[in-house]
Amino acid sequence: MPNSKRPQPGEDTLGMNASITRRDFLGSTLLASGALLLEGVAPAELLAADDEFSGYGGVGEYSRSNGNTLEVLQAGHKLRDRAYDRLPADTIDTGETYDCVIVGGGISGLAAALFFLRLAGPGKAVLILENHPIFGGEAKQNEFQVDGQRLIAHQGSAIYLVPYPHSFIARFYDSIGLHAPKLPYQKWAGPDSEMVLGRTPYDSAGLGRGQYGFWFGPKFGHTDGLWLLDPVGKQMQGAPVAETTRKELQHWFSGKAADQSKFEFPKYEGDPASRLLDSMSLEQHYIKHFGVSQDTIREFLSPVEGGGSGLGPDALSAYCDYAADLLHPFDDGAGEAVQMFPGGNTTIARLMVKTLIPQSIDGPVSVDGVSRGSVKFDALDSPEAPARIRLSSTTVSVRHDGDPAKAETLSVAYTRDGKVFRVKARSAVMAGGSWTTKHIVLDLPQEHRAAYAQFYRSPCMMANVAVRNWRFLYKMGISGCRWFEGVGNYMDVCRQAIVGVNAPEINPDSPVVLAVKVLYSYPGISTEEQGHRGRAEMLATSFRDYERPIREQFTTMFGAAGFDAKRDIAGIVLNRWGHAYLNPQPGFFFGINGNPAPRETLRSAPFGRIAFANTDLAGTMDHRYSILEAQRAVNQLLDQVLRS
Ligand SMILES: Cc1cc2nc3c(=O)[nH]c(=O)nc-3n(C[C@H](O)[C@H](O)[C@H](O)COP(=O)(O)OP(=O)(O)OC[C@H]3O[C@@H](n4cnc5c(N)ncnc54)[C@H](O)[C@@H]3O)c2cc1C
């Protein structure tokens, strides 16, 4: 369905001036650029802060915490610039001493608190320091109110797998109130004939069933775009690409690319097959074993096919593609292994908080309870509770009080509301991630610093576009699509789990949120450089300068099918994650050239009274690893550090 020639849409046509709530942005424009300059903020941030940065944040409890907030980014850059190596004279001593201070209130930090309180014996106290206005880390959600319906979408961490019933993860889920991991989902309703819809935005459920489209734009010589509907069924015939590329893409997207006779799949982490994979890039692996050329990989598969690690195959270890599968087989035989709450793993984070601090969320400890209940922010940091969560608090330094081998306590400093505070701790779990941990543990040994220097993380922006209906897609006969230029790469309509939402049915007139994941890859330059460049681009672009191309792109792609940006877009929320994904380079998992794997230096033992967690230590961005790394870190403190 080629689009007809049309003039460039103007601001009004695109709905840029429509009265959607996006204009309630967080007041980031109030931050004077002069003040930021004095604070040594990079020009990229200045540009973003000078215009709109946060943009519209949706409604509800997460409306002030979409992605990394500007305040969090500014505080992070002060850390990077070592502004707190010496604490200011007016640092406030709170007089508190905790058995364990946990840095980071994402799934790993929350799990560390749960494990510590369950295992360390009675009477213990833990404090979680989290820099965002709400807990969850990358497991957060956006909420929209569209035509009377509450819509929920994930900001980052999305899917989980149904674990084996007696596995550690199953028992953990059960312990936080996730007793039945297979969820009920919306059912098709209404007069229109049913279209296949996945349960998650990653399913591409229509691809193998003829209900999917590939869009080719100006990059391929089609100024107004060319749709190839049912690309798999049509064997890519009609795609504006060279014949060799067409054959490669046909092979890849038909799912036949993996010629199992050509290489050995890893069976367990660390076996010879996984080590071999880790010795090469994913790109080399695809070329050698899947018969795809470098040009095709870089043009069409990057960055989406990167083992879920943010960058493209050129930058990643080939083991990335297999690591998560080894934790638990992806396929349960019934096609129901992959599950997703409407807001992704936000619900898992909320269940953990409710279990840690029962008064923290209204209602029962159940998936529906925590999805509908309100957070009692006052109860999160109550002196009576064994676990306290202190939000909007950026940890700026962690240091042993004396020789790390002998010290009995740590001093932990954090900033909040422009002031610096200090608490004491008998132990600490650093669950915030490599990019801050390496700066804030001030007495970190050189070996650990060298290890963390090999952790590269790249940005990601989750653009959640709430539309009043998706009839335009239905009219085209598709439930999802992919494109190869512009903002993002793909999107999918999915049936939501009926948890915390009141719409048990879906049809083409239902309002939905289309999640457009924006990754920043620049194949060919170093992994580290790709991360820096992507972050600079993402942080320097104002809300408006993302909003307009998104509206334009939707208009160009779907205008002929009746889509009207002004009428149909109900709201756009941008969730910018500066250090979204760890990008494991070859050798990250098992070491290379006789050198140890960087993660092992940090995982093998605590440093003094400090143990290290966060999913990035596993090399795989998966909340199950967040939990497993937290369990290991807490066990290390209990086994090797804490005598009482
Ligand atoms: C776009 C995207 C999609 C994903 N999809 C999935 C998915 O489908 N399924 C899945 O299982 N996983 C997914 N992940 C991976 C995700 O990282 C994990 O699931 C999990 O949420 C990570 O939890 P964590 O606690 O290890 O790290 P984080 O979520 O990063 O939590 C760390 C927290 O510590 C805070 N922090 C850092 N430094 C400091 C400091 N100095 N002081 C105070 N606080 C600090 C951070 O801001 C953050 O809030 C996805 C990730 C992204 C970015």
The ligand as an SDF file (V2000), in Angstrom:
LIG
                    3D

 53 58  0  0  0  0  0  0  0  0999 V2000
   14.2100   -0.6840   27.8690 C   0  0  0  0  0  0  0  0  0  0  0  0
   14.4770   -1.8710   28.7450 C   0  0  0  0  0  0  0  0  0  0  0  0
   13.7290   -3.0180   28.6100 C   0  0  0  0  0  0  0  0  0  0  0  0
   13.9580   -4.1130   29.4360 C   0  0  0  0  0  0  0  0  0  0  0  0
   13.1630   -5.2040   29.3150 N   0  0  0  0  0  0  0  0  0  0  0  0
   13.2950   -6.2120   30.1830 C   0  0  0  0  0  0  0  0  0  0  0  0
   12.3970   -7.3030   30.1590 C   0  0  0  0  0  0  0  0  0  0  0  0
   11.5210   -7.3600   29.2880 O   0  0  0  0  0  0  0  0  0  0  0  0
   12.5150   -8.2740   31.0970 N   0  0  0  0  0  0  0  0  0  0  0  0
   13.5000   -8.2470   32.0380 C   0  0  0  0  0  0  0  0  0  0  0  0
   13.5710   -9.1400   32.8830 O   0  0  0  0  0  0  0  0  0  0  0  0
   14.3890   -7.2360   32.0500 N   0  0  0  0  0  0  0  0  0  0  0  0
   14.3060   -6.2290   31.1740 C   0  0  0  0  0  0  0  0  0  0  0  0
   15.1620   -5.1620   31.2450 N   0  0  0  0  0  0  0  0  0  0  0  0
   16.3080   -5.2500   32.1420 C   0  0  0  0  0  0  0  0  0  0  0  0
   16.1710   -4.5190   33.4770 C   0  0  0  0  0  0  0  0  0  0  0  0
   17.4000   -3.8870   33.6180 O   0  0  0  0  0  0  0  0  0  0  0  0
   15.9410   -5.5020   34.6180 C   0  0  0  0  0  0  0  0  0  0  0  0
   14.7670   -6.2370   34.4120 O   0  0  0  0  0  0  0  0  0  0  0  0
   15.7900   -4.8640   36.0040 C   0  0  0  0  0  0  0  0  0  0  0  0
   14.7140   -3.9760   36.0260 O   0  0  0  0  0  0  0  0  0  0  0  0
   17.0650   -4.2100   36.4890 C   0  0  0  0  0  0  0  0  0  0  0  0
   16.9730   -4.0110   37.8810 O   0  0  0  0  0  0  0  0  0  0  0  0
   18.2530   -3.6060   38.7000 P   0  0  0  0  0  0  0  0  0  0  0  0
   17.8160   -3.3300   40.0730 O   0  0  0  0  0  0  0  0  0  0  0  0
   19.3070   -4.6380   38.4900 O   0  0  0  0  0  0  0  0  0  0  0  0
   18.7850   -2.2560   38.0140 O   0  0  0  0  0  0  0  0  0  0  0  0
   18.0170   -0.8730   37.8470 P   0  0  0  0  0  0  0  0  0  0  0  0
   16.6340   -1.0840   37.4550 O   0  0  0  0  0  0  0  0  0  0  0  0
   18.8770   -0.0330   36.9630 O   0  0  0  0  0  0  0  0  0  0  0  0
   17.9910   -0.2610   39.3100 O   0  0  0  0  0  0  0  0  0  0  0  0
   19.0530    0.4530   39.8820 C   0  0  0  0  0  0  0  0  0  0  0  0
   18.4820    1.6560   40.5800 C   0  0  0  0  0  0  0  0  0  0  0  0
   19.5130    2.2830   41.3400 O   0  0  0  0  0  0  0  0  0  0  0  0
   19.4800    3.6630   41.1070 C   0  0  0  0  0  0  0  0  0  0  0  0
   20.7870    4.2330   41.3950 N   0  0  0  0  0  0  0  0  0  0  0  0
   21.9260    4.1210   40.6660 C   0  0  0  0  0  0  0  0  0  0  0  0
   22.9090    4.7950   41.2610 N   0  0  0  0  0  0  0  0  0  0  0  0
   22.3950    5.3350   42.3880 C   0  0  0  0  0  0  0  0  0  0  0  0
   22.9290    6.1610   43.3930 C   0  0  0  0  0  0  0  0  0  0  0  0
   24.2000    6.5680   43.3540 N   0  0  0  0  0  0  0  0  0  0  0  0
   22.1210    6.5370   44.4180 N   0  0  0  0  0  0  0  0  0  0  0  0
   20.8290    6.1380   44.4710 C   0  0  0  0  0  0  0  0  0  0  0  0
   20.2710    5.3700   43.5190 N   0  0  0  0  0  0  0  0  0  0  0  0
   21.0480    4.9780   42.4920 C   0  0  0  0  0  0  0  0  0  0  0  0
   19.0930    3.7380   39.6400 C   0  0  0  0  0  0  0  0  0  0  0  0
   18.6610    5.0200   39.2570 O   0  0  0  0  0  0  0  0  0  0  0  0
   17.9930    2.7080   39.5850 C   0  0  0  0  0  0  0  0  0  0  0  0
   16.7810    3.2530   39.9950 O   0  0  0  0  0  0  0  0  0  0  0  0
   14.9700   -4.0660   30.4090 C   0  0  0  0  0  0  0  0  0  0  0  0
   15.7440   -2.9140   30.5330 C   0  0  0  0  0  0  0  0  0  0  0  0
   15.4960   -1.8160   29.7180 C   0  0  0  0  0  0  0  0  0  0  0  0
   16.3250   -0.5780   29.8930 C   0  0  0  0  0  0  0  0  0  0  0  0
  1  2  1  0
  2  3  1  0
  2 52  2  0
  3  4  2  0
  4  5  1  0
  4 50  1  0
  5  6  2  0
  6  7  1  0
  6 13  1  0
  7  8  2  0
  7  9  1  0
  9 10  1  0
 10 11  2  0
 10 12  1  0
 12 13  2  0
 13 14  1  0
 14 15  1  0
 14 50  1  0
 15 16  1  0
 16 17  1  0
 16 18  1  0
 18 19  1  0
 18 20  1  0
 20 21  1  0
 20 22  1  0
 22 23  1  0
 23 24  1  0
 24 25  2  0
 24 26  1  0
 24 27  1  0
 27 28  1  0
 28 29  2  0
 28 30  1  0
 28 31  1  0
 31 32  1  0
 32 33  1  0
 33 34  1  0
 33 48  1  0
 34 35  1  0
 35 36  1  0
 35 46  1  0
 36 37  1  0
 36 45  1  0
 37 38  2  0
 38 39  1  0
 39 40  1  0
 39 45  2  0
 40 41  1  0
 40 42  2  0
 42 43  1  0
 43 44  2  0
 44 45  1  0
 46 47  1  0
 46 48  1  0
 48 49  1  0
 50 51  2  0
 51 52  1  0
 52 53  1  0
M  END
$$$$
